[in-house]
Every structure is written in C-alpha cells, then in structure tokens.
Amino acid sequence: MKEDLFAYMDAINGQLTKAASNIWQNPEKALEEVYACDLQIAMLEKAGFKINRNIPGMSTAFVAEFGQGSPVLGVLGEYDALPGLSQQVSGSYNPIKEQENGHGCGHNLLGVAGIGAVLAIRELLEQDGFNGTVRYYGCPAEETLTGKVIMAKEGVFNDLDACLTWHPASMNTVLRSSFLAMQSALFKFSGISSHAAAAPEMGRSALEAVELMNVGANYLREHIIDKARINYTITKGGGPPNIIPANAESWYYVRAPEKRQIEDIFQRLVKISQGAALMTETGVEHEVIAGCYNVLGNNILGDLLHENMKTVGAPRFTDADRTFARELVKSFPEGQQEKVIAGYFGSKELEGEILHADIVQNDDEKEVMPGSTDVGDVSWIVPLAQFTAATWPIGTAAHSWQATAASGSGIGFTAMLFSAKVIAGTLYDLLGDKKHLLNKIKSEFKIKTSGQAYQPLVTKTR
C-alpha cells in the first residue's frame, strides 16, 4: 500500500535529515560537490542501487538505478550551494564564515528528498507484483545551468518514461509555469597595447571594443521581445590607464521564453561583437559557457503530483518552526513578501501568512518564471513535472541568507520529508499505472514537442 511507503519514510526520516544536515554544513559550489556526491552515493550503494559515475566532464554527477524492465522512472536531485551565502540557523544575518558558501537555494534538501523516495520504491520493487526501474540522478552544477545539460548530452535521460523533481520555495504547489531559456557566453577581445599618452596611435583598445559592444547591445534591447533579457558584466577591463588594454572580456546572459528566441537574439549579439571589433580594429571570439531550454510542463503528470500532494497533506510544522519563521519574516524588506508571492503566481490571500499550510493550484500554466533552470533540458527529452514545497517562510527570496537559514532548520527538513512522500506516491502510481496514465503522459509530451529533437545549447564544461 502507498501508506506503507510513507511509513517507511517516516522510519528513515532521521537518516534523511542527518544527510541533508551534513550537506548543509558542508556547502560546495557547482562542480565541486565532492562531499555531497559521495555521501549520496554511499546511501544508495548501501541499499543495493547500481551506480554509474561514468559521465564525461562531470566528476560529481552520477546515476543510481534499482529494478529492471519497464516503466523506467527518473527522479532528479541537486546538491550544489551558492558562494557568499554562509549563514547560521538564525533569525538575523549571522554567517558561519564571511563570504563562504551556503545552501541559499535548499539543494541540501532537494536531492535527499529524491533519495528518500527511491529508497521507499526500492522496498516496493522487491515485492511480487511490481516491475519497473527507478533511477535517481545526482545532478551537479544547477546554479551554473550546466549539470543536466552535459548529462543530457551523454544521453542518460533518453530511455526514461517519465521524470519527477521538486524545488524548495515558500508554497506547496505544482509548478505548471515555464522558466526562461538562457544562453551565457564570454566575449573576448584582443587588441594592441601601447603607451596611452606617448603613442596612442599605435594601440588598439580591447576595452573600447567591449564598451562599444555594450552600446550596441543597449540598442538591441529596443528590438527584442518584452520578456527577453540581455545582462552583462565586464570581467576583464585592462590594467593601469596609461597602457592601452590589449585584452578585455565581457560576460553576457541572454534569456527568453523559448529556445528559438534565444538563438535569434544571441546571433544578433554575436554580430554586434563583430561590429565592435571592426570599429576598433581588434579581434573577437566568443565562448558559450552555459545554456538551457525553457521548461516544458506535462499537465497529466502534474495532476498526478497534485493528487499525491493532497494525499500526503501539507507539511506539518511545529511550534518551534513557526516561531523561527516569524523571526525570519521580520527581517524581510518592506514589500518583499508580496513580490515573492506574485513572482510564483500565488494568491494575495497568502500575504501576511508565515508558513504555508495548504496545497494550492496556481493559475500559472501559461506563465513564465523570470529565472532559468537546467531542468528545462530534461523536460524536452522526457515527460517531466515538478512541484515546490514550503521549505521557507512565505515571501522568502531564493538565494538569500534567510533561505540558507531555513534550509538548515526544522522547517526545511519537514518540507523535505513531505516532498519525498509526494515523489514516492507518484512513482507508486506510475509503477502500478492501473489507469494507463503513462500512455496519456507520453501522448501529451509528443504533442507539445511536435517532433522537435533535443540539441543541447552547450556541449562542454569549463
């Protein structure tokens, strides 16, 4: 029975909480997640999962598998932290160590919840009458939008029948909205150095080329769709002012609701870089360092997640959790809670609440979240659905010290157990599939992709 899976996860909750806490206490940036990767592999190996770490260019990626035959179901996990977000479990800003890493996006919880779910399903697959294969994907470098992209290039998702994931947030809801597709690239200009006062005519400034490219990008912004974004920084600008810079570099992000829009805008940006080089008699090369698709939701699979969220019931927070949540909310700038709720397309009725204690369906199917995620690439390969769980107080901004604090507290651990049960319950339904949902899920996916073959926007890590 499904209830037996939930009871099993209650029994191993201490083990899951310890793992998530240990990852929280040892935060590692993208592609450096050695501790988290090894810890999760050890948990899964002990339970009899087969581990594949042979993913070129991704030493902290792995795939863990249990069972045999169809259906083949996947669960995505992440475990990278963010630089500069070190924080104690405290209601005021109090870093463990200044400028060090911290789990300000709750990835210490995200992956461990997935492990809890597949460990429960392993118990199910060992019983008579249930066939199928379950996989947990250890995905590094979500914050740099490269982990799942490189894994997708290696084909590790290609034979899945369906895939599930979740993400920490401040509401319990299925995410039916998309996220922006994104392409990130470095533009490297090379010129000729010279004395800026004694022989300026001999020099060709790479920095001037960078500046002219930005002028061109500013004019381009007027001629792109409203929901697209072009952001940049100058990463190398030269040395002392009396030396004409021979080398300079800028870093651009291009975001848009769909991949095809990204490709068009990016090619126009490349032409602007070439024009800047021509005007300054410098050379230019560009290097694509990250890129991901928009997220393609699956309504039938999302409905199944929602039903299991209702079956499990909202996270059951303690009085201590609620007290800590109030402390964190007091630290929010004025108007933040309203902005965050609106950003997730939530109801205004949530304003003033502290912890979300309900399961809601937001009207967000046709919306696009302002951020990006490499989950999008997986969603164009296999039917995928995802949800958020109330891991932080309502109105908490992701990538904040408040999110780090909540992700290491009882609030986060409670949401993690809830998420593990939701994923396990949905996997249970797909393995039994008495309503033949997988065929309907795949049909929806086929219609939405319209035969578009997946091609990664980036093919290597830096």
Secondary structure, DSSP 8 states (H G I E B T S, - for coil): -HHHHHHHHHHTHHHHHHHHHHHHHS---TT--HHHHHHHHHHHHHTT-EEE---TT-TT-EEEEEEESS-EEEEEEE---BTT----S-SS---SSTT--B-TT-HHHHHHHHHHHHHHHHHHHTSTT--EEEEEEEE--TTTT-HHHHHHHTTTTTT-SEEEEEEEESS-EEE-SEE-EEEEEEEEEE-B--BTTT-GGG-B-HHHHHHHHHHHHHHHGGGS-TT-EEEEEEEE--S-TTB--SEEEEEEEEEESSHHHHHHHHHHHHHHHHHHHHHHT-EEEEEEEEEE------HHHHHHHHHHHHHH-S----HHHHHHHHHHHHTS-TTHHHHHHHHTT--GGGTT-SS--S-B--S-TT-EESS--THHHHHTTS-EEEEEEE-S-TT--SSSHHHHHHHTSHHHHHHHHHHHHHHHHHHHHHHH-TT-HHHHHHHHHHHHHTT-----S-----
